[in-house]
Amino acid sequence: MNRYIRYCLVFLIPVLFIFSQCLHKSKPADPRGPSYAGSAPCLKCHKDVYQNYLHTAHYLTSRAASPATVHGSFKSDSNTVAFNGDIKAVMEKHGDSLYQVSYAGEKLLQKQRFDIVIGSRRAETYLYWKGNEVHQLPISYYASLHKWANSPAYSADSVNFSRLISARCFECHSSYIQNLPDDKGSVAKSDSLDKSTMLLSIDCERCHGPGAEHVNFHTQNPTEKKAMFIAKIGALTRAQRMDLCAACHSGNLSMMAKSTFTFKPGDTLANYKEGERFHRLQEVPKMDVHGNQAQLLIGSKCFMNSRIECSTCHNVHDNAVKNVKTYSQYCISCHSEASHNFCKLAPQLGNTINSNCIDCHMPVKTSNAILINGPNNLTTHPFQVRTHLIAIYPEESKKIMAFMKLVNK
């Protein structure tokens, strides 16, 4: 009997060990490392903030493609983009999957599935996996046009499925993805990405830093109300808070010395950029309105002469879309007749001055970085963004004054 038990133990112990390892691995570790907890534990203590954040542009900047997350029409009367000749791209739904399909006449040329959605409120572009590589689909959806059109800077002569997307693109549109080594073992030069490490959306720890220690402490000490072992955004300097936003909102004028996936609250952005150009203010007026919000704001006299920063007007946990009247309240909280820095056009504008400073001093501008090509090489710029270079724009003031004259007739 003892021999039988020994044989059973010899057999069962390895089996139990393997089984325990499987259970342990049922919840995969965060690919960023053991210091990260993932966003799910945040829900327990920060329910309202967490649930509200799920609807924000930051969270929705990347997500898995599905009929619920792709907003362009797949109906037969509005799912086709015609190119030169008889070339066309058609958005097609097959079962639960969505595809972009190119045709020459009725001949199918290429078919690729929507895998990832990038962007949310103004426009969406789409990516697909091809082995370990990510490519951009040739057709994007532009909310301002309410239709499909070729993806930015794509040719109008053919349907191109080959544009490669690197990890650098994911640095501003996701929380993490890892490069795979190339044939020579180099990760830095590799275009192959590890799909198993991909974390879509901008999650809590992307801005607040690693939170595993914070979660563990407060799980074990639920009565402790002071936030421990987590970056306190309010305790950072103004420059550090600006750099935190600028990690994604400062464009691509500089080559990156290292991945901003490793950027944490309190880090200095200059350490991440080669040939640092972030603070060259003379270049600010020439910057495109898309993606360069931090530099544009820093180049504004309002920024230089006050304490305003990104969070003065923006609460990233808030999914509400504010109007010009709401934003104008931030302006008039500093600019007043008593402070002798009020708008000189106030007498002509009357009550309008209290509800719309923004259209004059932060007008909506067309982005030259995002254009689409139409038939006969005609280009349009469908993407408009409110500039963050706060300044006096005489042409915009003239428009407002002309409108006021019409209203008061």
C-alpha positions in Angstrom: 0.0 0.0 0.0 2.8 2.4 0.9 4.5 1.7 -2.4 1.2 2.4 -4.2 0.9 5.8 -2.4 4.5 6.7 -3.2 3.8 6.0 -6.9 0.7 8.1 -6.8 2.6 11.0 -5.2 5.4 10.7 -7.7 2.8 11.1 -10.4 0.5 13.6 -8.8 3.0 16.2 -7.5 4.3 17.1 -11.0 0.7 17.2 -12.4 -0.4 19.5 -9.5 2.6 21.7 -10.1 1.8 22.1 -13.8 -1.8 22.7 -13.0 -1.0 25.4 -10.5 1.2 27.1 -13.0 -1.6 27.1 -15.5 -3.9 28.7 -12.9 -1.2 31.2 -12.1 -0.9 32.2 -15.8 -4.6 32.4 -16.4 -4.3 36.1 -15.6 -1.4 37.3 -17.8 1.1 39.7 -16.3 1.1 43.3 -17.6 3.5 43.3 -20.5 5.0 46.5 -19.2 6.4 44.7 -16.2 5.5 43.8 -12.6 5.3 47.4 -11.4 2.2 47.8 -13.5 -1.3 46.7 -12.3 -3.4 47.5 -15.4 -6.5 49.7 -15.2 -9.0 47.2 -14.0 -8.0 47.5 -10.3 -8.6 51.2 -10.4 -12.4 50.6 -10.8 -12.7 49.4 -7.2 -11.7 52.8 -5.6 -12.2 55.2 -8.5 -15.5 54.0 -10.0 -16.9 57.3 -11.2 -13.7 58.6 -12.6 -12.9 55.2 -14.3 -16.4 54.8 -15.9 -16.4 58.4 -17.1 -12.9 58.1 -18.6 -14.0 55.1 -20.7 -15.9 57.6 -22.9 -13.1 60.1 -23.4 -11.1 60.8 -26.6 -7.9 59.6 -24.8 -9.4 56.2 -24.0 -11.0 55.9 -27.4 -7.9 56.8 -29.3 -7.4 53.1 -30.1 -9.6 50.1 -29.8 -10.4 46.8 -31.4 -12.4 47.1 -34.6 -16.0 45.8 -34.6 -19.3 46.9 -36.0 -19.8 48.9 -32.8 -16.5 50.8 -33.0 -16.2 51.5 -36.7 -18.6 54.4 -37.5 -18.6 54.6 -41.3 -21.5 53.2 -43.2 -21.4 49.7 -44.8 -24.6 50.2 -46.7 -24.3 49.7 -50.5 -25.2 53.3 -51.3 -22.4 54.8 -49.2 -19.6 52.1 -48.7 -17.5 52.7 -51.8 -14.6 55.1 -52.6 -13.9 55.4 -56.3 -10.3 55.9 -57.5 -9.0 56.8 -61.0 -10.2 54.5 -63.7 -12.3 51.5 -62.6 -10.4 51.1 -59.3 -12.5 51.2 -56.2 -12.4 50.3 -52.5 -15.5 48.9 -50.9 -16.3 48.5 -47.1 -17.8 45.1 -46.6 -19.2 43.2 -43.7 -18.9 39.5 -43.6 -20.3 37.9 -40.4 -18.9 39.8 -37.4 -15.9 41.0 -39.3 -15.4 44.1 -41.4 -13.1 44.4 -44.5 -11.8 46.9 -46.9 -11.7 45.3 -50.4 -10.2 46.7 -53.6 -11.5 46.0 -57.0 -10.6 46.7 -60.6 -14.0 46.6 -62.2 -15.5 43.4 -60.7 -12.1 41.7 -60.2 -11.1 41.5 -56.6 -7.6 42.8 -56.0 -7.0 42.7 -52.3 -9.0 42.1 -49.1 -7.9 43.0 -45.6 -9.8 43.0 -42.3 -10.3 46.0 -40.0 -8.4 45.0 -36.8 -7.7 48.3 -35.0 -9.4 51.7 -34.9 -7.3 54.8 -34.4 -9.1 58.1 -33.6 -12.6 58.8 -32.4 -14.6 62.0 -32.6 -13.3 63.8 -35.7 -12.0 61.0 -37.8 -11.0 57.3 -37.7 -8.3 55.5 -39.6 -7.8 51.7 -39.4 -5.0 49.2 -39.1 -4.6 45.5 -39.8 -2.3 42.8 -38.8 -0.2 41.0 -41.4 1.8 38.4 -39.6 3.9 40.4 -37.0 3.5 43.6 -38.9 0.8 46.3 -38.7 -0.3 48.1 -41.8 -2.7 51.0 -42.4 -5.8 50.4 -44.4 -6.2 52.7 -47.4 -9.6 54.2 -46.5 -10.4 56.3 -43.4 -13.7 57.7 -42.1 -14.0 61.5 -41.7 -16.8 62.6 -39.4 -16.6 66.1 -40.7 -17.4 64.8 -44.2 -19.7 62.1 -43.0 -18.1 59.7 -45.5 -15.2 57.4 -46.4 -12.2 58.8 -48.2 -8.6 57.8 -48.8 -6.4 57.8 -45.7 -4.1 60.8 -45.3 -1.5 61.3 -48.1 -2.6 58.2 -49.9 -2.6 58.3 -53.7 -5.8 58.7 -55.6 -4.5 56.5 -58.4 -4.5 53.1 -56.6 -5.6 51.4 -53.4 -2.5 50.9 -51.3 -2.6 48.4 -48.4 1.2 48.4 -47.8 1.9 51.4 -45.5 3.8 50.0 -42.5 2.9 51.2 -39.0 5.7 51.3 -36.4 5.7 51.1 -32.6 6.3 54.9 -32.7 2.7 55.4 -33.9 1.4 53.3 -31.0 3.3 55.5 -28.5 0.7 58.2 -28.8 -2.4 56.1 -29.6 -2.0 53.2 -27.2 -0.6 52.2 -23.8 2.0 49.7 -25.0 3.3 47.4 -27.6 6.7 45.7 -27.9 9.0 45.3 -30.9 10.1 41.8 -31.9 13.8 41.3 -32.8 14.7 41.3 -36.5 16.7 38.6 -38.2 19.9 40.0 -36.7 18.5 40.2 -33.2 18.0 44.0 -33.3 14.8 45.2 -31.6 15.5 48.9 -32.2 15.4 48.5 -36.0 12.6 45.9 -36.1 9.2 46.6 -37.7 7.8 43.4 -36.2 5.5 43.9 -33.3 4.5 41.5 -30.5 0.7 41.3 -30.7 0.4 39.7 -27.3 1.9 42.8 -25.6 -0.5 45.3 -27.2 -2.5 47.4 -24.8 -4.9 49.6 -26.8 -6.3 52.9 -25.4 -4.5 55.4 -23.2 -5.0 53.7 -19.8 -4.7 55.0 -16.3 -1.0 54.1 -15.8 0.0 55.8 -19.0 -0.5 59.1 -17.3 -0.3 58.2 -13.6 2.7 55.9 -13.8 3.1 52.3 -12.6 0.4 51.5 -10.0 1.0 47.9 -8.7 2.5 49.0 -5.5 -0.3 51.6 -5.0 -3.0 48.9 -5.6 -1.3 46.4 -3.3 -0.9 48.9 -0.5 -4.5 50.2 -0.6 -6.0 46.7 -1.0 -4.2 45.7 2.2 -4.9 49.1 3.9 -8.5 50.0 2.8 -8.9 52.7 5.5 -5.9 54.7 4.3 -7.2 57.7 2.4 -3.9 59.3 1.4 -2.8 58.1 -2.0 0.4 56.1 -1.5 3.0 54.9 -4.0 1.5 56.6 -7.1 2.5 59.8 -8.9 0.6 62.8 -7.6 0.0 65.0 -10.7 -0.7 68.1 -8.6 2.7 67.7 -6.9 4.6 67.9 -10.2 6.0 71.2 -11.4 4.2 73.1 -14.1 7.0 72.1 -16.5 6.7 68.5 -15.6 2.9 68.5 -16.1 3.4 70.2 -19.5 6.0 67.5 -20.5 3.6 64.8 -19.4 1.0 66.1 -22.0 3.7 67.0 -24.5 4.9 63.4 -24.6 2.0 62.9 -27.1 0.9 66.4 -27.9 4.2 67.9 -29.2 4.3 66.5 -32.7 7.2 64.7 -34.5 9.7 67.5 -35.3 12.4 65.6 -33.4 13.7 62.1 -33.7 13.1 60.1 -30.5 16.1 59.0 -28.5 14.0 56.4 -26.7 10.4 55.2 -26.6 7.9 57.4 -24.8 6.3 54.2 -23.5 8.9 54.5 -20.8 8.0 58.2 -20.0 6.6 58.5 -16.5 5.2 61.5 -14.5 8.0 63.7 -13.5 10.3 62.8 -16.4 11.8 65.5 -18.7 10.8 65.2 -22.3 14.1 66.7 -23.5 15.7 63.4 -22.4 13.6 61.6 -25.0 14.2 63.7 -28.1 17.3 63.9 -30.2 18.2 67.4 -31.4 15.6 68.9 -29.1 13.4 71.4 -30.8 10.5 71.5 -28.4 11.3 75.0 -27.0 12.3 76.8 -30.2 9.5 79.4 -29.9 10.4 81.1 -33.2 9.1 78.0 -35.0 5.7 78.0 -33.2 3.7 80.1 -35.7 4.7 77.7 -38.5 3.5 74.6 -36.6 0.5 72.6 -37.8 -2.5 72.7 -35.5 -2.7 69.0 -35.4 -0.5 67.2 -32.7 1.5 70.3 -31.7 -0.8 71.7 -29.0 1.8 71.8 -26.3 4.3 73.9 -28.3 1.6 76.2 -29.5 0.4 76.9 -26.0 3.9 77.4 -24.7 4.5 79.9 -27.5 1.5 82.0 -26.4 1.9 85.2 -24.4 -0.9 84.0 -22.1 1.3 81.0 -21.2 4.4 83.1 -20.7 2.6 85.8 -18.6 0.5 83.6 -16.4 0.3 80.1 -14.8 -2.1 78.5 -17.3 -1.3 75.0 -18.6 -3.2 72.2 -20.3 -5.2 71.2 -17.2 -6.4 74.8 -16.8 -9.0 74.1 -19.5 -8.9 70.3 -19.9 -9.9 67.6 -17.5 -8.8 64.3 -19.1 -11.3 62.4 -16.9 -14.2 64.3 -18.3 -16.0 63.1 -21.4 -18.1 66.2 -21.8 -17.5 68.2 -25.0 -17.2 71.8 -23.9 -18.4 74.8 -25.9 -16.8 78.1 -26.6 -18.8 79.8 -23.8 -17.4 77.4 -21.2 -13.8 77.8 -22.4 -14.3 81.6 -22.6 -15.0 81.6 -18.8 -11.4 80.6 -18.3 -10.3 83.6 -20.3 -12.3 86.2 -18.5 -11.3 84.9 -15.1 -7.9 86.5 -15.8 -8.8 89.2 -18.4 -10.9 91.9 -16.9 -11.4 95.7 -17.0 -10.1 95.8 -13.4 -6.9 94.1 -14.4 -6.5 96.5 -17.4 -6.1 93.6 -19.8 -9.6 93.2 -21.1 -10.5 92.9 -24.8 -10.2 96.3 -26.6 -13.2 95.3 -28.8 -15.5 94.8 -25.7 -17.6 98.0 -26.3 -18.5 96.8 -29.8 -19.1 93.2 -28.9 -21.4 93.8 -25.9 -22.5 90.7 -24.1 -20.8 88.5 -26.7 -17.5 89.2 -25.0 -18.6 87.0 -22.1 -19.4 84.0 -24.2 -16.9 83.8 -27.0 -13.3 84.8 -26.6 -12.2 81.6 -28.3 -13.1 82.1 -31.9 -11.1 85.3 -32.0 -8.0 84.2 -30.0 -8.0 80.4 -30.7 -9.7 80.0 -34.0 -10.3 76.7 -35.8 -7.6 76.1 -38.3 -7.2 73.6 -41.1 -4.5 71.0 -40.6 -2.1 70.8 -43.5 -0.7 67.6 -42.0 -3.9 65.7 -42.9 -5.1 65.9 -46.5 -6.9 63.5 -48.8 -6.5 63.1 -52.5 -9.5 63.1 -54.8 -9.9 62.3 -58.5 -7.8 64.4 -60.9 -5.3 65.0 -58.1 -7.5 67.5 -56.3 -6.8 67.6 -52.6 -8.9 68.6 -49.6 -8.1 69.2 -46.0 -11.0 67.7 -44.0 -9.4 67.9 -40.6 -9.9 71.1 -38.6 -8.4 71.8 -35.1 -8.7 74.7 -32.8 -5.2 76.3 -32.5 -3.6 76.4 -29.1 -1.5 79.4 -30.1 -3.4 82.0 -28.1 -2.9 85.3 -30.0 -4.6 88.2 -31.8 -5.9 87.1 -35.2 -7.0 90.3 -37.0 -8.9 88.4 -39.8 -10.9 86.4 -37.2 -11.7 89.6 -35.4 -13.0 91.1 -38.6 -15.3 88.1 -39.1 -16.8 88.5 -35.7 -17.3 92.2 -36.1 -18.9 91.7 -39.5 -21.3 89.2 -38.0 -22.1 91.5 -35.1 -23.1 94.3 -37.5 -25.5 91.9 -39.3 -27.0 90.8 -36.1 -27.5 94.4 -34.9 -29.1 95.7 -38.1 
